[in-house]
Each structure stands twice: as structure tokens, then as C-alpha cells.
Amino acid sequence: MPMPHPSWQRIVVIAAFSAALAAVLLLNRRATGSAAAWDAIRLSEVAHQSGIDFVHRAPTLDPKVAHIAPHIAALGACVSVADVNNDNWPDLYFTTSRFGEANALYLNQRDGTFRDVAAEAGVAALNRAGEGVSMGAVWGDYDNDGFEDLLVYKWGYPQLLHNLGNGRFADVTAQSGLYRWMNSNGAVWLDYDRDGLLDLYLTGYFRSDIDFWHLQTTRIMQSSWEFASNGGKNLLFKNLGNGRFEDVTDAMGVGSTRWTLAAAAADFNDDGWPDLYLANDYGPEELFLNRAGKRFELAGAGLEDDSKSGMAVAVGDVFNRDRHDVFVTNISERGFLFQGNNLRINLLKELGRFNEIATGAIADAGWAWGAQFGDLNNDGWLDLVVVNGFISADSGRDYWYAMSKIAGAQGNIFEDAKNWPPIGTASLSGYERSRVLLNRSREGPGGGFVDVALAAGVTDRLDGRGVAMADLFNRGKLDVVIANEKGRALLYRNEAPGEGHWVEFKLIGTRSNRSAIGADVTVQFGGERQRQVVDGGVGFCSQNDRRLHFGLGSNGLGRVTIRWPSGETQVLEGLKVDEVHVVTEPK
Amino acid sequence: MTARFRALADPKYLIVFLITLVLVAGEARYSILGGYDRLATTLGVCLATEIVLSWWLRGRVANLASAYITGISLALLIKPQANILWPFALGAFLAIGSKYALTYRGRHLWNPSNFAIAFLVLAAADSVAILSHQWGNDLRINLVIWAFGLAVASRARVLHVTLTYVVCFLGLALLRNAIVGGPLLAELAPITGPMYQLFVFFMVTDPRTTVSTRRGRMVVVAIVAVAESLIRLAGDFQLTLLRPLYVSPPILALAIVGPIAMWWDLFRQARKR
């Protein structure tokens, strides 16, 4: 029998205990970070006024998986930006994912509007029975003829569409060596061997032996909630320069089967060779370091133990350290799951790893999908847009509880779709709003990111997937384009007060690939240095304009250093601000 | 030597061994902790709180095995929003503190980690979820832990509690399936997950927070299983008011049923005396 408690001592203990209970309540209120009323960023949704009325439609699948079809078929809304006709105005390509539905190529009319020319260009009717449905697209001039070509990745056969330069595209898939069935949700162009030709990395999500319209089995799902490796195999294709590509996946060691949803290529370790960073669903992220174009090595880098549900890879120099940092979106759902997004600071040179520092608003953005960095207010610091929401259906019904039952199951139960509870009309992290995260680092260390979406005018609650940024109207301001699953595309025109200076670079490779994909540009201004890379696909099923945009704040422009994919370093000084500079690689 | 062996074979230390096995195996294979700072925080706070409060209130330092088990359980089960440590620190303090603050007739009413986790998921749902990690959904590692767990539960004389719960869970899963439809394996699946391993071997069997008779313990754990099933049905039928409960049905069912049963048992014992 315990000793009787002296009452005053017990009162002290109860008081301390009560204080701890109260502390939990107080700290919890600060957890999510509140939406701030900062007006540094103003975005106005103008898709319809701009002539963009694109609506994504989800694929219809084999009836064997009808009970969870909304879950499986919740992908495919993509947006990719490129100057398709070389008129120096960015154009937009959207994909949809249902047989018979048309993808859209919106040509920039240079007057604030766009016109869909996909049908006459020959890039609309790509969703055909027996061929598969579109899941996304990336632009790159694979044959260096001066016109951006289009690779559409699919649940089905990918398609390579050669830009003929006359407003039309030719389907060259058959002779390219790329005609093989995949269930792909991502692709990036990169010149991994620096031979001046764009190579292609295609990610596999579901296994490639799965035909979603003629299923032979329902054992198609992930074998683990967090360490699944039974997905489709990622493939690396080397550009042979004659219109053909060769599968070099195994030789180069990049055939991950970890359900990759997104990939980004950049020189993360500053050795001059483009590396591959993968966001894997149901598994840890992967960084493949490029060893002089001879092979890739899977790096530790602090990623291997942190298993989440990677959806997108955004690359940006978050704190102006002249490095490529990484933001990877994941899932957060109140009460059920806090994976949290990852903001990984690149310390590869110092520590051989990334440090994950996401907290508050940047960590918890709901069920997050696409994300992109970009300086939306031209203050010299990269902001971040994150789009969210998985399935917005009946708001009175929620699939989270039902999914939590199967999530803990053994792998052989989990991977069989027939064991999953039917989703019916339920939502799953639906009706979530997009986030616009203002980078406040100019206020000093610890400034961090604050969510200004509502104050900025971003209020939609559609199921965002792809997001891309581009100075669509050549005003020195980054606009935001969002592709929504089973929803209309959005164009957020940047209406921020134009106080900060800016500079943009359009790079043209000569010894490097002509698109200059993989080129690093470091801009110095006012004591800051910021690096950006020309991307060949980044975020989730999206691609930014390959014209790079730097906000400069009130500063002038200092030295500009361009590291071309060929290895050439070019230094430019005395350039004017508030202009687009077209820079051709020295021969 | 024999005395030392007997001491080590004490059920308390077997449970210490089992939870250490769970920790080491899970961390080595699946990095289930998510950071050693979390383990250091929960263990440190649990041990320190136990030492200070037992000395402060009882004039002697209590055996620390219970605090050790609680510290590891919390490190494994609490999955907070990214990179925040306070749920581990406050959860650990609340867990051990509950043994000294929430008492009736000198006995604490809640299993310490059950109280802390239930409070955190209910009061701090914006910050804390429970065990998002599933240890790879790997059958082999689960079988190892179940085998060791059952052996230890038998040695600790709580196997009847574990088995009663498991049998009730399986029977009620069949009943739920008959009511809500859908795949039967979806109803059975949760018990194959790691949260249930921690629940059936470390929480529901805690001798300090179970009733005094063998039959009573079996009845109580059956009621816990029934309460859990009611919460699960609330989840299936989307009773919004009960949503906070169905994020973790077994933990919250125990948090509701356990202290009521303890109070009733202590009350009855007192009346008999």
C-alpha cells in the first residue's frame, strides 16, 4: 500500500500536471501556422478571361477496381510551359486522361489571351483505347533543331512529338525506341552524359505489365504503406542523336521501382554533372548522384530513413546560398497522419547530406501535390506555391477512416486492390486550398515561410496536381498556372505591386543541348547570390518556362555566372535590370 | 547467479526486453523512430519525471522499468507534425504525471502511455497523429514480435488478457463486416499492424491498470474490444461528432473503458473491506 500523500506536495504535482495539459492545448494552436494577411503577393485568377477553359477528366478503368477507381485514377492533370513557336511568349500544354478527350496546347496570343491549337498541331488526340491516356508532358529540343519537342508520358505508350517548326508536330515515337508500355506519372529531360543531346528519364508508377483497361489481376497496389518497391521501373533513355533513344537504365543504375511520382534533375553536389532526385510514393526519396556520366550512385544524403509519400520535387535556392535545395510534398491529415512536406537544405558539400527543416505552414499543407519555387514579389527570395487536395467528392463522407483500416495490413493484403474498402462517393482530403508561401528570409534568419494564399487571392479548393510558373505576359512577373484533377485549369495572373527589379534569362545552347536544360545560372545582387537551373520537368507532372526569372528587390544586378551543361562557364557583368536577356552559349 | 537469473526472468524485465526488441528491430529495419532526439526526449522525461515524483511524493525512487516502457512506447506511437518535439516532452511528462495526479485510492487509473496518447490525439489533433509508420507492412517482422510477445505475455501471466482481446477483435471484425459490408480482410487488417502489437502487449495488459481478478480482466478487455468496435462503426457510418475517436479506436476505447473499470474495481474492493 503506497504511503499517504502529503496534500501540499500532491497539490504541487497536480498543478504541474494541469499546466502541462494546458501547454498542450496552447502549443497545438500554434502548430499549423496561420494564414497571414500580408499583401506582398497579389494573384488574380483569369483563366477564363484569358481564353483557357480546359477541364481535366480522369481515366475510366477496368471494372475490377471500380470500388477504388476514384483513388487509383486520381492522376493526370498536368501543365507544362514552353515557347513552342519561338515568338518569345510562353505557351501552355495541358493533359487530360480519358479516352477520346483532347489535350490542349494554348498558344500565347501576346495580348493577354491564349488560343488552343492542339488539334491543328497534332498534339490533341493522344488519349486512345489501346494506346493509353496522358499523365503529363515535358518539353525539350531533343534534336537541337531550335524548336521545343514534346514528350507525353502516359498510362500506356509514351509519345514523342517532333516539333516541325511550322505549327505542327509529327509523332516519331515508333522510330524513337520509346514505344513501350508504361504506367508513368513523370519524366524529365536531362543531358546526363553532357554530349549535347537531351536524354530522357521516365518514371514508372504502377507496374508496366498492368493494363488498366484489361486487368489480369487485382494485385496491383503497393506492397507497403511506406517501403514499397513493387512499382513500375524507372527508365533512362540515352539520346543517340539520330532520332533514336537507347535504354541505358540498368547500365546507369537508375531503375528504381519505388513508385516514383516525380523526378528532378540538377547538379546538387556541384560536380558539374546533373543528378536525379526522386519523390517516391509509399517510400523514401532517392538521390542518384551522377558519376561523370558513367553511372549513377544512390546517395545516402539523409533521405533513406525518412519514408513518406513523395508527390513532387521542387528545386530552389531557398536561402540564397548558391545551392539547389529541395522541397518534396507529402501528406498531412489532421489526426490521422502527419508526414509533413520536406524542405531539404542542401549540405552535400559540407556534410554529404540534406537537412530537413520544414515546420509549420510549409510542413503541413494537407494532401499536397505539385509545388514550385519562384519569386512572386521580386524581393530577391524564392517563394513557394503548393497545390493540394486528393479527392473532392461528397464532403459529408470521408475515406480516411476506411483507408486507415487497410493501411496497417500486411503487404500481401495491402497490395491486392480487392481488399481495399470501397470508396463510394467519399472524399479523401478533398476541398483543400492551395498555399502561397512567402519567403521572409530577407527579414533575417528564422524569417521562414508564411502562408499568404488567402490575402494573395488564391482561394480555390480544387484538387491541384501540376503547377507551373512563367512570366506569361512578359511583364517581369511570374504568373502561376495550376492543372486540377477532374477540374478546370487555373491561371493566376500576378498583380503584385511592381516595386522590385527583376531580370530574366533565355539561354540557347550550342555545344550544350539547345534548350539549355540543366544550365545553372547564379545571379549576384545586393550581397545576395541566387542560383536557378533550367528545368526539363520539375514539380509534379509539370514544367516551368525554361526562361529563368530572378527578382532583385531594390538592388542592381551584379555578376551573372552561367554554368552550361557542356561544362563551359560564362560570366556576364553590367547587364541591365528589368529586361529579358537572351544568352547564347559561346561556341 | 540463480537469484540474478530469477530477477531477470521477472515479467517486468521480460516486458522491458520485449519492447526493446520491438524498438531495435523496428528502428534497424524501418527507422520507425523518425529521429533519436524523439527517443531521447521521451525516455529522458519519463525517467526524470518518475524519479522526481516518486521521491517527492513517496520518499523513494520507484523502479524505473515502467517509465522505460512508457518512454519507448511514446517514442514509437507519437507521430507529430514535422520536426516538433514538444509532444514527446509533454506527452512523456503527462504519462508519468498521470500516475501521480490521476489516482483513486492510491492507484492510478490510466495506463500511462494510453493516457498521454489519448489526450494528445484528442486535444492536439493539429499537431499529433498516431503511428503513421507501419513497419513496412512486413509479415516476417510482425510474426517475430507476435511470437515473442505471446511468450512474454504467457510468462507475465497476462496471456488471457491478450488472447481475450484478440478473439474479441476477430469476432467483432466479422460482425462489423456483416454490418458494413466490403472486404472482410479490411476489417481484420488493423490487428496485423504494429500499433496493435504495442496495444495488446504493453497497454491493455498493464498489471497496474487492470482489475484485480482474472475473470474481471477478461470481461474488461472484452468491453474495450466492444467499445473499439462501436468507434469503428461510427467511422464506417461517418458519425462526424465521433471523428476525433476513430483516428485511433483501440487506444481511445481503452482510455474510456480502462479507468472506469479500475475505479469500479477499487470502489468494490473498498466496500468489501
Interface residues (C-beta under 8 A of the other chain):
Chain A: M1 P2 M3 P4 H5 P6 Q9 R10 V12 V13 I14 A16 F17 S18 A20 L21 A23 V24 L25 L27 N28 R29 A31 T32 S223 S224 W225 E226 F227 E304 D305 D306 S307 S332 E333 R334 G335 F336 L337 F338 Q339 G340 N341 N342 E356 I357 A358 T359 A363 D364 G396 R397 D398 Y401 A402 S404 K405 I406 A407 G408 A409 Q410 G411 N412 I413 F414 K418 N419 W420 P421 P422
Chain B: Y30 S31 G34 L53 W56 L57 R58 G59 K79 P80 Q81 A82 N83 I84 W86 P87 L90 F93 L94 G97 S98 Y100 A101 L102 G106 F119 L120 V121 A123 A124 A125 D126 S127 V128 A129 S132 H133 Q134 G136 N137 D138 L139 N142 G182 P183 L185 A186 E187 A189 P190 T192 G193 P194 M195 Y196 R232 G235 D236 Q238 R243 P244 Y246 V247
